[in-house]
Amino acid sequence: MTNYFAGGNPEASINEDVVMVGEEIEPAVFQLCGESQWDLRDAKELINGFLEREHTSLNLQDSAINNFSREDVEALNSLQRDLTVSIHLNKSGPERFITVEGLSKDVLKAERTIQDMIRKVDKNEARKRDAFIVSSMVEWQYLDKKENKLKAFDYLTNYDLEEAFRQKLPGIRIKINNEMCDVDIAGKNATGKSGQIELKRVDRKEQTSEPLPSHWEDMTGSFVKRVQIQSGSQEYTDVEKEFRRTGLNNNILKIERVQNSTLWKNYMIQRSHLDDKNKHNNNERKLFHGTGADNIDKIDKHGFNRSYAGMHGAMYGNGVYFAVDPVYSAQGYAKPDQLGHKRMYLARVLVGDYTAGKAGLLSPPAKSSGATDLYDSVTDNQQNPTMFVIFHDVQAYPEYLVIFQ
């Protein structure tokens, strides 16, 4: 067997490029003896027919394969040794696939195991996405006795604690400073070999003092409101300037401000979270997202969601795409309605710390091998980005809708 890995760390990043070539299985050799040449020919055909019937090849393709770790690759190595099958894994190019060859019964067993692995990876990725969102809403902390100050848990432990709190579980087991501890959720304390540790739950929604923008119209009695901006006003001029920044000369029919208090507050909480996490304030950009008329109400109410907003393909990941250049969004993705009217959002997007994207990503990669701190978004070009991809709904706010033809 041949394995090709980038680097020598046994704990590979979940998104590291990996190619695993199937193990060469030593062939069985048959020696035939018979009374005539025809008897030997018949025996040979019988054996070949049996081998062809019993031998099969299976190809598995799934976006989750892109997130197989080195631990998963080692599991595949063990699987092909145990079942005497050949397994070929490729997650280094645009096509992510696993090919299994061998006796039909063994290939079937291998398929069941690999499908279980895929489901496990999918579950882990979904957990990471949920944990990321929860971390912007709630922060669990523990009292570090050595430094006598509260410290935040990593975002996955934070998620486990919040899930236990939400489900009213009596307790769970977690690690604090590499020591296993039993947590009393109601009492907000953890007990380990070193004694009892005080815990604290901080509701980040209550922490935020960010008011709604002063220029918004009154939202009393409204969940979401779209307000037409008066042509000639400073607000209109600022949006039009962004729209025409790279030479877009389409006729603007109207510009509307999207007012959604819930989306806005969640977005501002997440912006504050990234400012704290990344230790800088250069996390936000104003970017463009072209779409069709049938998606407008959904985006205004619920924000950008991959299920209906991520129609830009998946070259750099399975997320929501935003363009730096308005021409790109206007010409490629702002679909005209029956009247020929197109729609494009000028959105606030939290790109944060970003890295290069690639096909198959379900979430941003980790910043370093084995780390729980992920990048915030991915891009097509780290030095000169022309588009960004986000994977969490709270990272973008649809601030203005431009309708043009």
N, C-alpha and C positions, 0 to 999 in steps of 0.2 A: 504494500500500500504506500502511496505517496501523499503527503499532506503539505500544503503551502500556506503558511501563515505570515502575516505582517508583524514582525517582532517576536519576542520570546516569552512574553508574559503569559502564564498559563490561564489567567483570568481574562479572556478576550472580551473586548467591547461587544455589546449586543449587535452593533451595526458594522462590525469589522468585516472586510471582504475575505471570504474563505472559499477555497476550492478543495474538495476531497475527491480523489480519484478512487474508483472502486477497486477492492482487493482482487488481485489475480488469484483465482482458485486453481489449485493444482488439478489438472484434468485426469479423469479415469481412463485407463488404457485397456482396451479389449483385445484379446488374441483369439482368433477364430480358427477352428480346425473342422474340416468336413470331408465328406466323401467325394464331393464334386465342386466345381467352380460355381455352379448354379445354387447349390445348397448354401455356400458361403455368401453369395449375393443376397439370397432371401433372408438369411440371418442378419446380415448387415442392414438391410432395409427395415427389418422388423425392429432392430435396436434403435436405428435413427428415428423411426416413426414414434417409438415410445418416448425418446428424449425430446422430440419436438412437441409432443403432446404435453409432456410434464414440465417443460421449460417455458418460462414467460418473462416478460419485461414490463415494468410498470413505471409510468412517469407521473410525478406529483408536483403540481404547481400551486403555490399559495404565498400571498404577501408576507405571511408570518415567518416564512423560511428566511427572509431577510434579517430577522432578529434572532436567529439561532446563535447561541453563544458557543464558545469553545467546549464548554461542558456538554452541550447538545451534540457537538461534533464527535466528542469522545464516546457519547452514548451510541451514536451511529456506528462508530468503529467497533464497539463491543457487540452491537446487534449483528453486524455482518459476520463477525467471527463466530458468534453463538449459533446463528442460523445457516451458516455457509452460503451466504448470498453476497452479491456484489452491489455496493451502494455508492452511487456517484452524487455528490452534492456540489452545486454551483450557486454561490451567492455573491459573485464578484462583478457580474455584468448586469445588463438590463433585465435578463431573464433569470429568475430565481427558481430553481427546480431541484428535485431529487429523483434519481432514476434507480430502481431496484431490479436486479436480474437474478434468476435462480429457479429452483424448482417451485412449481405453482403454490404448493402448500406452505413453503417457507416464505415466498414473496407475500402471500396473504397475511401471514403472521407479522412480517416486517411492516406491511402497510398499516395494520391496526396500531402497532406501537408508534409509528411515525405520526399517524393522525392524532394520537393521544398527545404527542410532543407538540404538534401544531396547536392543538386546543389549549395546552398549558401556556404556550408562548402568547397566544391571543389573549388569554385571561390575564397574564402578567402585564401586557401592554395596556389593556383596558384599565387595569388597576393603577398603572402609572398615570394615565390620562386623568382618571378620577381624582387621584391623589394630588395632582398638580392643581386642579380646580379647587379642591377643598383647602389647599394650603393658602389660597388667596382669601378665603373666607374665615378660616379658623386657624389659630396657632396654639399648639400645646407646648408647654415649656416645663423644664425641670430645674430644681435648685442645685447648682454645682457647689458642693460644700467647700471644696478647696479654694475656689475663687469667690465664694459667697455671692453669686449672682445667678439670675435666671438665664437659661440657655434654651434655644428652640430645638426641638427634635428635627431630624431629617424628615423630608416630606412624606416618605412611605410610612414611617412610624407614626407621624402626625395623622395620617389617614387611618391607620389601624385604631388609634386611640379615639378618633372622632367617630368612626363607625361603631365602636363599642359603646361610646357615649350615646349615640343616636339610637342604637338598638336596646339601650338600657341594660347592657350586660353587666354582671357583677364585677367582672375583671378579666384581664388578659395578661399574657406574658410578653415582655419586650426586653430589649437590651438597652442598658444605660451605661455608657463608658465601658462597653464590652462585657458587662456583667448582666446575667439574666435576672430579671426582677418581676415580681408579681404585682400587678397594678390593681388597686381598689379604685374603680372608676368613680363611684359616688363620693368616696372620701378624698379623692384626688391626691393619692400618694402611692408610692411604689416601695416594695420591700425586697431587698437583696441581701447578700452576705455582709455587705458593709453597713447595713442598717436601713432606716426608712428615709425616703427621698420625697420631698414635697413637689407636687405637680400643680400646674396652673393652666387653665384654658382661657385663651384670649379670643373674643369674638371680634374679628377684624372689621366686620360691618359696623359694629358699634364704635370702633376706634376712629373710623374715618369721619372727618369734619368737613369733607368736601361738599360744598353746597351745589345745587343745580346752577348752571350758567346764568348769570344775571340778565343776559339778553334774550333768554327763552320766554316764550309766552306762558301765561299761567296754565299749570297742568291740573288744576283742581277738577276732579271727576273724570280725568283722562288717564289711560294707561300709556298710550302712545299717541303722538300728534305729529303731523307733517305740516310745516308752516312755509308758505311761499315767501321767498325773499324778494324785497322790492328792488327792481332794476335800478341801478345808479347808486344804491347804498354802498357803504364801505364794505359790508359783509358780502354783498353780491360781487363787488369788484375783486375782493380777495379770492373768492372761489373761482371766478372767471379767469383770473390771472394764473391760477394753478392749472385750470383746464387748458389754457392756450400756451402753457409754458414751453412746449416743444413743437409748436407750430400747428396745432389742431385748429382748423378754421370753420368747423361746423357751426350752424346756426343754433344758438342756445334758445330753447323755447321757454324754459323756466328752471329756477334753482329752488329746491325745497330743503329746509332744515328738518332733520329727523330729531324729534324730542321723545325720548324713552327714558324715564327716570330710573327704572330698574337696571336697564342695560348700562346707563351712564355710571351709576354708583358702583356696580360690579366692575366696570372697566377701570374706574379711578382707584378702587381697592387694589386691583391687579397691578396698576401702574405704580402705586406706592410700594407694593410688595417687590416688584422688580427693581425699583430704585434702591430699596434696602438690600436686596439679595446681591445685586450686581455692583453695588458701591459706586454708581454713577447715575446721572440723570439723562443720559443719551439713549433712552430706551424706546422712544416714540417717534414714528414717522407718519407723514400724511401720504397715503398711497391710494391707487385707483383700483376699482373692481367693477368691471362691466358685467351686466346680466340681462335676463329677459324680464318682460313685464310681469310674468306669472310668479316671479320670485320676490317682488318688491314688498308686498304685505308681510310675507314670512320673515324677510330680513329686518324690516322695521320693527316687528314685534319680538323676534327671537334672536336677532343678530345673525352673523355669518356662521352657517353650519355646513359641514362637509356633505350632508345628505342632499342638499339642493344648491349649495353655493360653490362646491368644489368641482365644477365642470370643465376645468382648464387642463384636463389630463393629469397624469401623475408622474411626470418626468423627474420631479425633485421631491416627491413624497405625496402621500395621500392626505393632503390638508386643503386649506382654503388659500387660493393664490391672489396676491395683490401685486400690481405693476407700479414701478417707479414712473414710467412714461405713460401719460394719459392716452397717447396715440395707440399704444399696444392694446389697452383695454377697450378703447372706443371702436377700433376697427376689427379686433378679433373676437370680442366676447360680449359687446353690447348688442344684443339681438334686436332688430327692428320689429315693431308691432305692425298691425295691418295698415296703420297710417304712415309707416316709415319712421316712427319716433323711436329713438334709442335711449337707454338709461344706463347711467354709470354713477357709482358712488365715489365720493371723495371721503375716505375713511381715516380715522385715527387707528394706527396699528402699532402694537407693542412688539417690535422685532427683537428688542433686548440684545443679548449676546447671541450671535448667529454663526452658523457654519455652513459648509456646502451640503446641499441636499442630494438625494439620489432616489431612484425609483424604488417603491416598496416601503418607504419609511412610514410608520404609523405614529411616530412621535419623534421629537428631536433626539439626536444621539447624546450620550453622556459626554461631559467635558473631558473626562479622562477615564482610563480603563478601570472598571469596577466602581466608579463614582456614582452617587445617587443624584448629583447635581447635573441636570440636563441643560443643553442649550435651549434658548427660548424660541428660536425659529430657525429655518434654513433658507438658503438663497441659491441662485444659479451661479453667482460669481462673488466670492468673498471680497475681492479687491474693488470690483465695480459692479455692484448688484443692479440688476434690471427688474428683478421680481423677488418677492419674499413669500414664504409658505408658513402659515401658522397651523397649529393642531388643536388649539383650545379656543372655544367660542368667546371667552371673556377677554381675549387679547385684541379684539378689534371692536370699534364702535362706528356704525354707519352715519357719519355726521351730516353729510350733504348728499342729496340726490340731484344729479344734473340730467335734465331731459332735453334732448337735442335731436337734430336731423341733418 
